[in-house]
Amino acid sequence: MTSSTTQKLGVVTGILCLVGLGFMLMWTDNTVVSISQKHYWSIVKNGTLVNALLHQISASNNIDNNEAKNKNDSAKTEDKKNTTVSEATNFTSTTKITTTTTTTTTTTSITKQPVTTPVVAKKPGIILMWTHPWNVDSEPPSDGKVFGNCTITYDRSKHAEALAVVFHYTFVPEPYPYPRDPNQFFVWWSWENPWVVRWMEHNDLRRHDNSFFNWTMTYRRDSDVYAPYYLLRNVYNNLPKGKKVVDDLIAAKKGLAVWTVSSCKDKKGSISRMNYVNEMLKTMPNIDRFGKCFGDKWPHAKMADFVRTRKFYLSFENAVHCRDYITEKLTRNGYQYGAVPVVRGPKKEDYLVMAPPHSFIHTEDFASPAELTKYLMYLDKNDTAYREYFKWREDPSKTWDDQRMEVERRHPNIKTLPDKTYWFGKLCEQVQNRAPPKVIPSLRKVFFDDTEECQDEN
């Protein structure tokens, strides 16, 4: 074998080693990575190994005609470039190489690309309402109402398509007339408190000790789907705020307190609150009263406009110590209408969890109705102290989460609610996210798990 042939074999061997290096890099750690064409071409063009190999090829071809030699060398060099670029291009989708070249060395490293998971949009779904609440068609939610990515329907022929089937507590079919899909959620919904369900509706829920339901949807924080009467985050976000707003609210006050009530004798809590207000009237007679309990008397102005002219609204619920049972009496009649709510019903901690800081007055902070009226009359004569109950509305830059943090700062034992969705919006969110399945063996034990004051008949 001639020395020229030996040299050529050495050149070929070197090139094959160079290509082999690329493939070794490509499969390092069984990880598919990508190569940079620019850096690979830098190796080809500037790398000392390739240049040396090309010089050896040129030296081994003893061609007398210099022009032919140059053309031959040029063609071979171009072939090598094209071959190497082609190889580099093949590596581009699999290996990324970062190369630093000096006059004597070449350094190579591998960078792994992050793996991203594509976000898959959830398909719109339907929620089947078995009936309207109390079988009254005007009761919400309305047919076709959209909550998040779900649409409400009352069309039972679509039962097989529904992500969830919701049964208002007033009507649950027995037996269920369709084959049950194990992927559906059966939801029991009530906005009424345990006393009303048990003693007014005469429903002890024993017939639901049958594992029929998957979730509860109620006003209580411990329900599977949180469904308060109002989400305070939404109320807060929609309220006008600012110092001038508060100035105008206080300037509009012309009277002390107002109360509207239409249930005064049919519930334990209704009788209790009527007795409490009668005690208040002994020391503070200037309470404007409207509703069916007072001869169905109503103000000439719209209720919202009238309440706005009073400093306090008596937000007294028709139940005593029913956990989390807070209705529109706090949110709409108090906050939205522009009066300071004086609250009675759930314990104070239930209000603290959901209300803005220092925004209400709880009757249980006072030893008697007389002590409460004494404080209200003090606030009536002290504008600075009264204004403190509107301070949460003075700074428009504060978010609802700012208000929550302030409540927790003032009351370290309280954990406020972070919820951004509720009711059917929350239900849609949970069924589309496929919340963990569960079965409620006894609805009675779940819903009637409340205080004795809430559930006792008398």
CORVENGI-V444896 format. One record per pair of residues at least 12 apart in sequence whose ideal C-beta (glycine too) atoms are under 6 Angstrom apart, sorted by the first residue. I is the first residue (numbers start at 1). J is the second residue. If there is no record, write none. Layout:
# CORVENGI-V444896
i=<I I>
j=<J J>
This chain:
# CORVENGI-V444896
i=<4 7 7 8 11 11 11 14 22 25 26 26 26 28 31 32 33 33 33 33 34 34 34 34 34 35 35 35 35 35 36 36 37 37 39 39 40 42 42 44 46 47 54 58 96 122 122 124 125 125 126 126 126 126 127 127 127 128 128 128 128 129 129 129 130 131 133 134 141 147 147 147 148 148 148 150 159 163 164 164 164 165 166 166 167 168 169 185 185 185 186 186 187 187 188 188 188 189 190 193 193 193 194 194 194 194 195 195 199 205 205 206 208 209 209 211 211 213 213 214 219 220 220 221 225 225 226 226 226 227 227 229 229 230 231 232 233 235 235 236 241 241 242 243 246 246 246 249 252 252 253 254 255 256 256 256 257 257 257 258 258 258 258 259 259 259 260 260 261 261 262 262 263 264 267 269 269 269 270 272 273 276 279 280 280 283 283 284 304 307 307 308 308 310 312 312 312 313 313 313 313 314 315 315 315 315 315 316 317 319 319 320 321 321 321 321 322 322 323 324 325 340 341 342 343 343 344 348 348 352 352 353 353 354 356 356 357 357 357 357 359 404>
j=<60 56 60 60 53 56 57 53 91 95 91 94 95 110 112 94 95 96 110 112 92 93 94 95 96 91 92 95 96 97 96 97 88 92 97 99 88 99 101 84 101 106 77 73 111 149 432 149 150 163 151 153 161 162 150 152 164 153 159 162 165 152 154 166 167 171 168 170 424 424 425 428 425 428 429 428 178 431 185 187 431 186 187 189 188 189 190 214 215 431 213 214 215 217 213 216 443 217 218 319 322 325 448 450 454 455 319 454 457 443 444 444 443 442 444 439 441 440 443 438 324 323 324 324 426 427 419 422 426 422 423 327 328 331 422 354 400 331 335 400 393 396 396 394 390 393 394 338 308 309 311 309 310 286 311 380 287 310 312 288 307 310 313 287 289 314 290 291 291 293 291 292 318 293 318 318 319 320 318 320 316 369 369 369 373 370 373 373 337 337 339 337 338 339 339 340 342 333 334 339 341 342 329 330 334 341 343 344 345 345 454 453 347 451 453 454 450 454 450 350 346 389 360 361 360 362 363 362 364 411 414 416 417 417 392 403 392 406 407 410 392 416>
